[in-house]
Every structure is written in structure tokens, then in C-alpha cells.
């Protein structure tokens, strides 16, 4: 059963106050009650300090989580800006990254990770914007040129990329293959389905229901 030390301290100290008389017996009771009350008061203070410390630790952990989440979101935003074909957006992203550096809140490692995850290299986007596609709308996606690429060419490229993606021995090779696939998609040559089919054929074999010609 948990003891409420604050309540016990108040009870015993109150009892001590009531026995503060000239009578020797009452004085003795007052002394004992005061000592017990002071003991409970000390325990109550310790409990309050422990509770305060626990609250501070939880608050600190919460702030750290929020800070790290905010850093990740800002880094992703900067990465999108650096990979943008819009020069003003690219410059704004670069300026923000530099301002964070000066504020001792460097997020370059997170930006590089986000760029890599999106299939970009981690050096070129920091030096200049991506080439602009000729369009009245700078935000317009690249025209789809997938169908204009001969099927045998798509099959060969997809096959090599599939082999690289399945290479579990070298993560750099896998990263390179993802980067090539993303870059092709960015310029309008989406080989995603061909690569998926190649991976399926390599891992499960060719569909036996397909005609052999």
C-alpha cells in the first residue's frame, strides 16, 4: 500500500503543534510527533523531486523526438528543392541549408540521405539546379517517352538494372541501379514495370503460361 508522505507529515506535525504545552508528557509527544512528521516531510520532498525529474526526462525525450522529426521534414524539403528544375526553388533550398549550418543545426547528412533515396547523387544537386525541361510550366513533368524506346532496348536496360538490384553483395551497385532507374523516370522513360518483370523472371522463372515464341 502506497503511503502518502505529505499527508502523514501534515498529520504528525499538526499533532505535534497540538501537544506544545507546559506539560512534560505533552512535550514528549510533541517531540516524537514532530520528528515523525519531519521524516515524512523529507520522504515527500524526495518523491516530489523524483517525480519532477521523471517529468523533465519525459519532456526532454519528447522535445528530442519532435526536434528530430522536424529535422527530417526540413531535410526532405531541402532535398526536393535541390533536385528541382526551378532555379529560385533550388536557391531557396540551398540558402535554407546554409542558414541552418550557421545556426548550428546542420542537416546535410539527412538531405544527402533523402536525395539518395529519391535516386539522385549527393553532390550535383548542391552545385547547380537540375536541367530545365523546355516547357511553359517549369513544374511540368517530363513527357512520357517510354513507348518511343524500342522494346528490345527497354528489355536489355531493364535486365541489367534488375540484375544490379538483385546483387545483395554490393549495396553501392544497388544504389547505382536505383539512381539510374529514377533518372530514367525523371526524363520520361519509366522502366519500372519492365524491371519488376525482369526481377520476377529472375527469381521465380518465366511464367509457364506464356507462349514459347
C-alpha positions as a Markdown table, in Angstrom:
| # | Residue | x | y | z |
|---|---|---|---|---|
| 1 | Unk | 0.0 | 0.0 | 0.0 |
| 2 | Unk | 1.4 | 3.4 | -1.0 |
| 3 | Unk | 1.9 | 5.9 | 1.8 |
| 4 | Unk | 1.0 | 9.5 | 1.2 |
| 5 | Unk | 4.0 | 11.0 | 3.0 |
| 6 | Unk | 2.8 | 14.6 | 2.6 |
| 7 | Unk | -0.5 | 13.7 | 4.3 |
| 8 | Unk | 1.4 | 11.8 | 7.0 |
| 9 | Unk | 3.7 | 14.8 | 7.6 |
| 10 | Unk | 0.9 | 17.2 | 7.9 |
| 11 | Unk | -0.9 | 14.9 | 10.4 |
| 12 | Unk | 2.1 | 14.3 | 12.6 |
| 13 | Unk | 3.2 | 18.0 | 12.6 |
| 14 | Unk | -0.3 | 19.0 | 13.4 |
| 15 | Unk | -0.3 | 16.6 | 16.3 |
| 16 | Unk | 3.0 | 18.0 | 17.5 |
| 17 | Unk | 1.6 | 21.5 | 17.4 |
| 18 | Unk | -1.4 | 20.4 | 19.5 |
| 19 | Unk | 0.8 | 19.0 | 22.2 |
| 20 | Unk | 3.0 | 22.0 | 22.6 |
| 21 | Unk | 2.0 | 22.7 | 26.2 |
| 22 | Unk | 3.9 | 23.1 | 29.5 |
| 23 | Unk | 3.0 | 19.6 | 30.4 |
| 24 | Unk | 6.1 | 17.4 | 30.2 |
| 25 | Unk | 4.2 | 14.4 | 28.8 |
| 26 | Unk | 2.6 | 16.6 | 26.1 |
| 27 | Unk | 6.1 | 18.0 | 25.2 |
| 28 | Unk | 7.4 | 14.5 | 24.8 |
| 29 | Unk | 4.6 | 13.6 | 22.5 |
| 30 | Unk | 5.1 | 16.8 | 20.5 |
| 31 | Unk | 8.8 | 16.0 | 20.1 |
| 32 | Unk | 8.1 | 12.5 | 18.8 |
| 33 | Unk | 5.3 | 13.6 | 16.5 |
| 34 | Unk | 7.5 | 16.4 | 15.1 |
| 35 | Unk | 10.3 | 14.0 | 14.4 |
| 36 | Unk | 8.0 | 11.6 | 12.6 |
| 37 | Unk | 6.4 | 14.5 | 10.7 |
| 38 | Unk | 9.8 | 15.8 | 9.6 |
| 39 | Unk | 10.7 | 12.3 | 8.4 |
| 40 | Unk | 7.6 | 12.0 | 6.3 |
| 41 | Unk | 8.2 | 15.6 | 5.0 |
| 42 | Unk | 11.7 | 14.6 | 3.9 |
| 43 | Unk | 10.3 | 11.5 | 2.1 |
| 44 | Unk | 7.6 | 13.6 | 0.5 |
| 45 | Unk | 10.2 | 16.0 | -0.8 |
| 46 | Unk | 12.2 | 13.1 | -2.3 |
| 47 | Unk | 9.2 | 11.8 | -4.0 |
| 48 | Unk | 8.4 | 15.2 | -5.5 |
| 49 | Unk | 11.9 | 15.6 | -6.7 |
| 50 | Unk | 11.9 | 12.1 | -8.3 |
| 51 | Unk | 8.5 | 12.9 | -10.0 |
| 52 | Unk | 9.8 | 16.2 | -11.2 |
| 53 | Unk | 13.0 | 14.6 | -12.6 |
| 54 | Unk | 10.9 | 11.9 | -14.4 |
| 55 | Unk | 8.7 | 14.6 | -15.9 |
| 56 | Unk | 11.7 | 16.5 | -17.0 |
| 57 | Unk | 13.2 | 13.4 | -18.6 |
| 58 | Unk | 10.0 | 12.7 | -20.4 |
| 59 | Unk | 9.7 | 16.3 | -21.6 |
| 60 | Unk | 13.3 | 16.2 | -22.8 |
| 61 | Unk | 12.7 | 12.9 | -24.7 |
| 62 | Unk | 9.5 | 14.4 | -26.3 |
| 63 | Unk | 11.4 | 17.5 | -27.3 |
| 64 | Unk | 14.2 | 15.4 | -28.9 |
| 65 | Unk | 11.7 | 13.4 | -30.8 |
| 66 | Unk | 10.0 | 16.5 | -32.1 |
| 67 | Unk | 13.3 | 18.1 | -33.0 |
| 68 | Unk | 14.5 | 15.0 | -34.9 |
| 69 | Unk | 11.1 | 14.8 | -36.7 |
| 70 | Unk | 11.4 | 18.5 | -37.6 |
| 71 | Unk | 14.9 | 18.0 | -38.9 |
| 72 | Unk | 13.8 | 15.1 | -41.1 |
| 73 | Unk | 10.9 | 17.1 | -42.6 |
| 74 | Unk | 13.1 | 20.1 | -43.2 |
| 75 | Unk | 15.8 | 18.0 | -44.8 |
| 76 | Unk | 13.3 | 16.3 | -47.1 |
| 77 | Unk | 12.0 | 19.7 | -48.1 |
| 78 | Unk | 15.6 | 20.9 | -48.9 |
| 79 | Unk | 16.3 | 17.8 | -50.9 |
| 80 | Unk | 13.2 | 18.3 | -53.0 |
| 81 | Unk | 14.3 | 21.9 | -53.6 |
| 82 | Unk | 17.9 | 21.0 | -54.5 |
| 83 | Unk | 16.6 | 18.4 | -57.0 |
| 84 | Unk | 14.2 | 20.9 | -58.5 |
| 85 | Unk | 14.5 | 22.3 | -62.0 |
| 86 | Unk | 13.3 | 25.6 | -60.8 |
| 87 | Unk | 16.3 | 27.8 | -60.1 |
| 88 | Unk | 14.5 | 30.0 | -57.4 |
| 89 | Unk | 13.3 | 27.0 | -55.5 |
| 90 | Unk | 16.8 | 25.4 | -55.7 |
| 91 | Unk | 18.4 | 28.6 | -54.5 |
| 92 | Unk | 15.9 | 28.9 | -51.6 |
| 93 | Unk | 16.7 | 25.3 | -50.5 |
| 94 | Unk | 20.4 | 26.0 | -50.6 |
| 95 | Unk | 20.0 | 29.2 | -48.7 |
| 96 | Unk | 18.0 | 27.4 | -46.0 |
| 97 | Unk | 20.6 | 24.6 | -45.7 |
| 98 | Unk | 23.3 | 27.3 | -45.2 |
| 99 | Unk | 21.2 | 29.2 | -42.7 |
| 100 | Unk | 20.8 | 26.0 | -40.7 |
| 101 | Unk | 24.5 | 25.5 | -40.8 |
| 102 | Unk | 25.1 | 28.9 | -39.4 |
| 103 | Unk | 22.5 | 28.2 | -36.7 |
| 104 | Unk | 24.5 | 25.1 | -35.7 |
| 105 | Unk | 21.6 | 22.8 | -36.9 |
| 106 | Unk | 23.3 | 21.1 | -39.8 |
| 107 | Unk | 21.0 | 18.7 | -41.7 |
| 108 | Unk | 23.3 | 17.9 | -44.7 |
| 109 | Unk | 23.5 | 14.2 | -43.8 |
| 110 | Unk | 19.7 | 13.9 | -43.8 |
| 111 | Unk | 19.5 | 15.9 | -47.1 |
| 112 | Unk | 22.0 | 13.6 | -48.7 |
| 113 | Unk | 20.1 | 10.5 | -47.5 |
| 114 | Unk | 16.8 | 11.9 | -48.9 |
| 115 | Unk | 18.5 | 12.7 | -52.2 |
| 116 | Unk | 19.9 | 9.2 | -52.4 |
| 117 | Unk | 16.5 | 7.7 | -51.5 |
| 118 | Unk | 15.0 | 9.6 | -54.4 |
| 119 | Unk | 17.6 | 8.3 | -56.8 |
| 120 | Unk | 19.8 | 11.5 | -57.1 |
| 121 | Unk | 23.5 | 11.7 | -56.4 |
| 122 | Unk | 24.5 | 13.6 | -53.4 |
| 123 | Unk | 26.9 | 16.1 | -55.0 |
| 124 | Unk | 25.5 | 17.6 | -58.2 |
| 125 | Unk | 22.2 | 19.0 | -56.6 |
| 126 | Unk | 24.3 | 21.1 | -54.2 |
| 127 | Unk | 26.2 | 22.8 | -57.0 |
| 128 | Unk | 23.5 | 23.7 | -59.6 |
| 129 | Unk | 19.8 | 23.1 | -60.4 |
| 130 | Unk | 18.7 | 20.1 | -62.5 |
| 131 | Unk | 18.5 | 20.8 | -66.2 |
| 132 | Unk | 15.2 | 22.6 | -67.1 |
| 133 | Unk | 12.8 | 20.8 | -69.5 |
| 134 | Unk | 11.6 | 23.0 | -72.3 |
| 135 | Unk | 8.1 | 23.8 | -71.2 |
| 136 | Unk | 6.0 | 26.8 | -70.4 |
| 137 | Unk | 5.5 | 25.3 | -66.9 |
| 138 | Unk | 8.8 | 24.8 | -65.0 |
| 139 | Unk | 7.0 | 22.4 | -62.7 |
| 140 | Unk | 5.6 | 20.3 | -65.6 |
| 141 | Unk | 6.6 | 16.6 | -65.5 |
| 142 | Unk | 8.8 | 15.2 | -68.3 |
| 143 | Unk | 6.9 | 13.9 | -71.3 |
| 144 | Unk | 6.4 | 10.2 | -71.3 |
| 145 | Unk | 8.9 | 8.8 | -73.9 |
| 146 | Unk | 8.8 | 5.2 | -72.6 |
| 147 | Unk | 6.7 | 3.9 | -75.6 |
| 148 | Unk | 9.1 | 5.5 | -78.1 |
| 149 | Unk | 12.0 | 3.4 | -76.8 |
| 150 | Unk | 12.2 | 0.1 | -78.8 |
| 151 | Unk | 11.0 | -2.9 | -76.7 |
| 152 | Unk | 14.3 | -4.8 | -77.1 |
| 153 | Unk | 16.2 | -1.8 | -75.8 |
| 154 | Unk | 13.9 | -1.5 | -72.8 |
| 155 | Unk | 14.3 | -5.2 | -72.1 |
| 156 | Unk | 18.1 | -5.1 | -72.2 |
| 157 | Unk | 18.3 | -2.0 | -69.9 |
| 158 | Unk | 15.7 | -3.4 | -67.5 |
| 159 | Unk | 17.5 | -6.7 | -67.4 |
| 160 | Unk | 20.8 | -5.1 | -66.4 |
| 161 | Unk | 19.2 | -2.9 | -63.8 |
| 162 | Unk | 17.2 | -5.9 | -62.4 |
| 163 | Unk | 20.5 | -7.9 | -62.0 |
| 164 | Unk | 22.1 | -5.0 | -60.2 |
| 165 | Unk | 19.1 | -4.5 | -57.9 |
| 166 | Unk | 19.3 | -8.2 | -57.0 |
| 167 | Unk | 23.0 | -8.1 | -56.3 |
| 168 | Unk | 22.9 | -8.5 | -52.5 |
| 169 | Unk | 26.7 | -8.4 | -52.2 |
| 170 | Unk | 27.2 | -4.8 | -53.2 |
| 171 | Unk | 24.9 | -2.1 | -51.8 |
| 172 | Unk | 26.6 | 0.6 | -54.0 |
| 173 | Unk | 25.6 | -1.3 | -57.1 |
| 174 | Unk | 22.0 | -1.5 | -55.9 |
| 175 | Unk | 22.1 | 2.3 | -55.1 |
| 176 | Unk | 23.6 | 2.9 | -58.6 |
| 177 | Unk | 20.8 | 0.9 | -60.2 |
| 178 | Unk | 18.1 | 2.7 | -58.3 |
| 179 | Unk | 19.6 | 6.0 | -59.3 |
| 180 | Unk | 19.6 | 5.1 | -63.0 |
| 181 | Unk | 16.0 | 3.9 | -62.8 |
| 182 | Unk | 14.9 | 7.1 | -61.1 |
| 183 | Unk | 16.9 | 9.3 | -63.6 |
| 184 | Unk | 15.3 | 7.5 | -66.5 |
| 185 | Unk | 11.8 | 8.0 | -64.9 |
| 186 | Unk | 12.6 | 11.7 | -64.3 |
| 187 | Unk | 13.2 | 12.2 | -68.0 |
| 188 | Unk | 10.1 | 10.4 | -69.0 |
| 189 | Unk | 11.4 | 6.8 | -69.6 |
| 190 | Unk | 9.7 | 4.8 | -66.9 |
| 191 | Unk | 11.0 | 1.3 | -67.0 |
| 192 | Unk | 9.6 | 0.3 | -63.6 |
| 193 | Unk | 7.2 | -2.4 | -64.9 |
| 194 | Unk | 9.9 | -3.9 | -67.1 |
| 195 | Unk | 12.4 | -4.0 | -64.2 |
| 196 | Unk | 9.7 | -5.6 | -61.9 |
| 197 | Unk | 9.0 | -8.2 | -64.6 |
| 198 | Unk | 12.7 | -9.0 | -65.1 |
| 199 | Unk | 13.2 | -9.4 | -61.3 |
| 200 | Unk | 10.1 | -11.7 | -61.2 |
| 201 | Unk | 11.5 | -13.8 | -64.1 |
| 202 | Unk | 15.0 | -14.0 | -62.5 |
| 203 | Unk | 13.7 | -15.0 | -59.1 |
| 204 | Unk | 10.6 | -17.2 | -60.0 |
| 205 | Unk | 11.3 | -18.1 | -63.6 |
| 206 | Unk | 9.4 | -17.2 | -66.7 |
| 207 | Unk | 5.6 | -17.6 | -66.5 |
| 208 | Unk | 4.9 | -21.1 | -67.8 |
| 209 | Unk | 1.6 | -19.9 | -69.4 |
| 210 | Unk | 3.5 | -17.5 | -71.7 |
| 211 | Unk | 3.8 | -18.9 | -75.3 |
| 212 | Unk | 7.4 | -20.0 | -76.1 |
| 213 | Unk | 7.7 | -17.6 | -79.0 |
